[in-house]
């Protein structure tokens, strides 16, 4: 896949912001352009379906039979996939009824809004910045000993959340509707690594941990990992959407980063652009 650069001839002096996001890449690119930047898109992951035809009916039966005392949703995407699959089996109304009778816990406003959109109000919702820590805190008053908990993970396992639930002696079942994988074609990511090393990129937006791990892995394959971290520290402003993303870039030795006040993609872009284009400076003047 080629590196997607939204740069036009009249925008070559605008700060270049690299985006690793996959699903929301077009929306983020438009935000970057709107606020005076040039978006460089190199999706760092793909979402691979992880729900088999045999598993879904069993899961829907378990929910209908109230097998679980608590159901935890990490992302809105997982909720949409679950209801879409139930719809295909003609069991959407049944799923709504099942979840209404079950305690539901959501990791922030996105899964909460997605669940509400299907007619199911969430019982509990984690507060900002919507990490596993806040989800654990939201469940702190629940008696979980011996309780059956169904956890819908996002693209990878949250070790902190899962191990905490097990430590609280919950009977935990973990389920994936999709998994995050490295793109089959990493050409765009390798091109991005080389652009960063050549100092052709002003900022990098990281919206989940695995994006940065994949970028670093591609740099390792090209034997450019040290050059990548050096360039990020000396020439690139790294934007981390929240504490979890910040933790991963710091773990890899990236010191020059910014975190928005609110852990969302819009505020992330705004935080980057405020640093790249100081107030009163023309949007067409490249940040040094």
N, C-alpha and C positions, 0 to 999 in steps of 0.2 A: 504494500500500500504506500503510495507516495505521501510525503509530508505535505499537509494542506496549509497553504499560506494565503490568508485573505488579503494580503498586501496588494495595493494598487500603486501605479506610478506616482500619484500625487500624495501617497502616504509613506513614502520610504523613510522619512525622518521621524515618523512616529515610533514610540517605544514598542518593541516587539515582546508580546506576552505569549509564552508557550503554555498550551493547555494539554493536560494528560487525560482529562475527563473523556469518557466514551459516550454515555447516554445523553448527557446534557451539553455536549460539545457545541452544537449550533447556537444554543441559547447563550452560552458563555462567550462565544466568539462575537455575537452581536453586541453584548454588553461591553466587551473590550473596545470594539470599534466605536460604539456610541460615546465612550468616555475618552476617546483620543488615542487609542492604541491600535496596534496591528496584531491580530490573533494568528498564532501558529499552532495548528492542531495536530497532535500525534497521540491518538488514544493508546493508553498503556495497558488496557485489558479488554477482554471480551466476556460477555455473560453467557455461559454455556448452560442450557437447560439441564436440570438435575432431577426432574420429576418423571418417574416411569409410569406407564399406563397401568401397571399392576398396583403401584403404591397408592395412587389417589383414591380409588374406591374404598380401600381399607382405611385410609386416613379419614375420609368423610364418614364412614360407618362409626369409627371411634369417636369422632366429635358428636355425632348424633346420639350415641349411647352414653355421652357424658363421661367418657373414659378419663378426661383430663380435668383437673381442678383449676388450672391456670394455663392460659395460652399467651405466649410472648411473641410479639412481632417486632423485628429489628428494622424493617424497611417497608415503605409503601409499595415498592416494586414487588415484594414477595406477596403482599396482600392482593395486588392486582392479578398476579399470575395464578394465585390460588382460586380466586373467584372466576377467572377466565376458564380455568380447567374445570371447575364445578359447573359452569354454564354449559360447557360442551357435553357434559353428562346429564344435563337437565336437572341438576341438583343445587342450583344457586339458592333458591328459596329455603331449601333445607339447611344449607350452610349458614345463611343469615340467622335462621331460628336457632341453630346449634350454638353459634357464637354469642347470641344474645343471652343465652342461659349460662354462659361460662365467663369467669373472670378473665378479662383481657388486659394486657399490659403492653404499652407501646413505647418505643424508644424515640420520643419526640413528636413534633407536629405532623411530619409527613406520613408516617404510618397511621397516626391517629386520624388525620383527615381522610386518608384512603379508606380506612375502616368505616368511618362515618359516612363516606360517600356510598357505601354499599348498605347503609341502614343499620350499622352496628356501632353504637357509642362505646368508646374505649372506657374501661373501668378505671385504669390508672395510666398516667403519661409521665415520662421522665422530663425533668426540667433542663434548661440550658446548662452546659453546652451539648447535651444529648449524647453522651458517651456511655459506655458500659457502667461507669461509676455512678452516674445519675440514675440509670436503670436499676442498679442494685439498691441505691438509696430509696427509690420509689417503692421497692418491694420490701423494704426493711421492716415494715410493720406487719407483713403477712406471716402467718404461721405456715412454714413450708415443710416441716418434718412429716415425712410420709405422704406428702401431697404429690399428685401426679402433674408434672409440668411439661408442656409441649413448647419447645423453643424453635421458632422459625428463624434460622440464622440468615445473615446476608451472605455475600459471596464467599466469605471465609469464616472460620470459627472464631468466636470471641472467647479466648481462653479464660480471661478474667471472669466473665459472666458465668460461663458454664461451670468452672471450678468452684465459684462462690455458691452457686445453686446446689451443687453436689455436697459442698462442705456444710450447707444448711440442711442436709439430709433429705433433699427433695428427690423424688423418683423422676429422673430427667430423661426425656426423649428429645433428641435433636433432629431437626429436619431441614433439608435444603431444597428450595425450589429452583435455585440457580447457583452456579459456582463461577468464581472469577478465574479466568485463565489468561496466560500470556497470549497475545495475538499470534496467529500462525505466521503471518508476515510481519517481521519486526523492522522492516526497512525504514518506516517513518520514525520509529524510536531511535534507530541508529543514526539517521540523518539529524534528528534533534540533538543527540549527544554531540555530534560533530559540530553542529551550529553553536551549541553552548560553549564548547571548547574553543571555537574560533571567535568567541565574544560577539556573536551575531544576535544574541538574545538578551533582553533586558530583565525579564521576569519569568518566573515559572510558577504556575498555580497547581497546588497539590490538594486534591479533595478527598483522598483516602490513602491509607498506608500502602496498600499493595501497588498503587501507581508508582510510587517512588522506588519501591523494591524492584519492580520490573524495569524501570529506567536504569537503575544501577546495575542490574543483571546484564542488560544489553551492553552497558558500558564496559563491564568486566569482559564480556565475550570479545569486545573490540580492543581490550587492554587499554582502556581509557578511563578507568574508574578514578584513579588519582587525579587525572586532568579534569575530570568532570567535577569532583568535589572542590578542587582548587578554583575552577572557574565560577562555580556557584558562590563561593565565599568572596571572591574578588570582584566579580563583574555582574552577578545576577542577584536580583531580589527574589527570594523564594516566599511565596504566599502559601500558608498552611491554613486550611479552612477551620480547624479547631485543635484542641489539645492533642488528640490522637495523631493527627497529621504532623503537628509540630514535633511530637515525640519522635516520630520516625526520622524526620530530616535531621534532628539533633543527634539521634543515635548514629547516623552516618557521618556526622562531623560538620554539618552545615550550620554556620553561625548566623549568617545574614538572612533573617526571615521576618515576616510580618504576619500577625494573626488578627483577623477582624474582631470587632466587639461582639458580633453575633455570628455563630458558626453556620453561616449559609453562603451559597456561592455568590449571590449578588453583593453582599458586603465584602466578600473576599476580593472581588474585582475592584470595587471602589477603594478598598484599602491599598491595593497595589497601585492603582492609578493616582491616588493622592501622593504617594511616595515618588512615583515616576515623573509626574507632571505637577510640580509645585504650584500652589495658588498664584495666579497672575502670569504664569508662563504659558506661551503658546503651545497648543497640542501638537504642533508640527515641529517643535524643537526637541530633538532627541535627548533624553536624560543621559548624563555622562556616565 
